[in-house]
Amino acid sequence: MKIIGVGFGRTGTMSLKAALEQLGAGPCFHMIDLITGENKQDDLQHWIRVANDEPVDWHDVFDGWEATVDWPAASRWEELIEAFPDVPVLLNVREFDGFYKSCQNTILAVKLAAQAGELPEDANREGPAPELWGVIDKLIWQGDFQNRFDDKEWVRQMYWDRVETIKRTVPADRLVYWELGDGWEPLADALGVEAPDEPFPHLHDTNEFRTEFGLPALA
């Protein structure tokens, strides 16, 4: 592993995945790899065990991966930074209101549509495996959000408390703080490579996410 992303999803993680892979820290694991990845079934079995609180060997879970960003790995950040003690820790954040709105319009919208049986069958090609919904529910909705996502002010406090906890826990010389819009430099510095002279990737915005799951775009 070359870098461990511990920030929540909807904070630029798909763009970070692409950027890290371009900088040589690839393949980079992301939730999308449990939906469309070449080894999604094998990878999903690891995360089913994690979601069920079964013991796992994190080196086995990330065998073949050089980095991780996004959920589900971010939900187990404390275990990951201990399992890979010499690896830089990427704390990716964005301003809270944008994060919350993005979650409402993407992952929550998909969850509600799936529960109502309203996701088109051809969304995301094969779509998430049925078992993945359980992993997402246990690690994200029950775990990180403690079934309180509808309480925006509680989520706001939890979000920033979590950021501060990570900053206190991870030594400063190991922590890479990256705010949405920061671009290449913090990542390149952490990996010891040069930053490309080109625009930073911009992937998976709200409407791109919704379109992948067959939901209507928002104005």
Long-range contacts (C-beta under 8 A, 24 or more apart in sequence): 1-62, 1-65, 1-66, 1-67, 1-68, 1-84, 1-87, 2-66, 2-67, 2-87, 2-88, 2-191, 3-67, 3-87, 3-88, 3-89, 3-90, 3-176, 3-187, 3-190, 3-191, 4-67, 4-68, 4-73, 4-77, 4-80, 4-81, 4-84, 4-87, 4-88, 4-89, 4-90, 5-67, 5-68, 5-69, 5-70, 5-73, 5-74, 5-90, 5-92, 6-74, 6-77, 6-80, 6-81, 6-89, 6-90, 6-91, 6-92, 6-166, 7-69, 7-74, 7-90, 7-91, 7-92, 7-93, 7-178, 8-71, 8-74, 8-99, 8-144, 8-159, 9-70, 9-71, 9-74, 9-103, 9-107, 10-94, 10-99, 10-102, 10-103, 10-106, 10-107, 11-92, 11-93, 11-94, 11-99, 11-180, 12-92, 12-94, 12-180, 13-69, 13-70, 13-92, 13-204, 14-70, 14-201, 14-203, 14-204, 15-200, 15-201, 15-202, 15-203, 15-204, 16-69, 16-90, 16-92, 16-178, 16-187, 17-67, 17-69, 17-70, 17-203, 18-201, 18-203, 19-184, 19-187, 19-200, 19-201, 20-67, 20-69, 20-187, 20-191, 21-67, 22-196, 22-201, 23-184, 23-187, 23-188, 23-191, 23-193, 23-196, 24-66, 24-191, 24-193, 25-66, 25-67, 25-191, 26-66, 26-67, 27-64, 27-65, 27-66, 27-67, 28-65, 28-66, 28-67, 28-68, 28-69, 29-62, 29-65, 29-67, 29-68, 29-69, 29-73, 30-68, 30-69, 30-70, 31-70, 31-71, 31-72, 32-70, 34-72, 34-128, 34-129, 34-132, 34-135, 35-124, 35-127, 35-128, 35-132, 36-124, 36-125, 36-126, 39-64, 40-129, 41-129, 44-129, 44-131, 44-132, 44-135, 47-72, 47-132, 47-135, 47-139, 48-131, 48-134, 48-135, 50-76, 50-135, 50-139, 51-134, 51-135, 51-138, 51-139, 52-138, 58-83, 58-84, 59-83, 71-136, 71-139, 71-140, 71-144, 72-135, 72-136, 72-139, 72-140, 74-144, 75-139, 75-140, 75-143, 75-144, 76-139, 77-166, 78-169, 81-169, 81-170, 88-174, 88-175, 88-176, 88-190, 88-191, 89-166, 89-170, 89-174, 89-175, 89-176, 90-176, 90-178, 90-187, 90-190, 91-163, 91-166, 91-167, 91-170, 91-175, 91-176, 91-177, 91-178, 92-178, 92-179, 92-180, 93-163, 93-177, 93-178, 93-179, 93-180, 94-179, 94-180, 95-180, 96-156, 96-159, 96-160, 98-180, 99-159, 100-152, 100-155, 100-156, 102-206, 103-149, 105-206, 105-210, 105-218, 106-206, 106-209, 106-210, 107-136, 107-140, 108-149, 109-210, 109-215, 110-209, 110-210, 110-213, 110-215, 111-136, 111-137, 111-141, 113-213, 113-215, 119-213, 119-214, 119-215, 120-214, 122-214, 123-212, 123-213, 123-214, 124-212, 124-213, 124-214
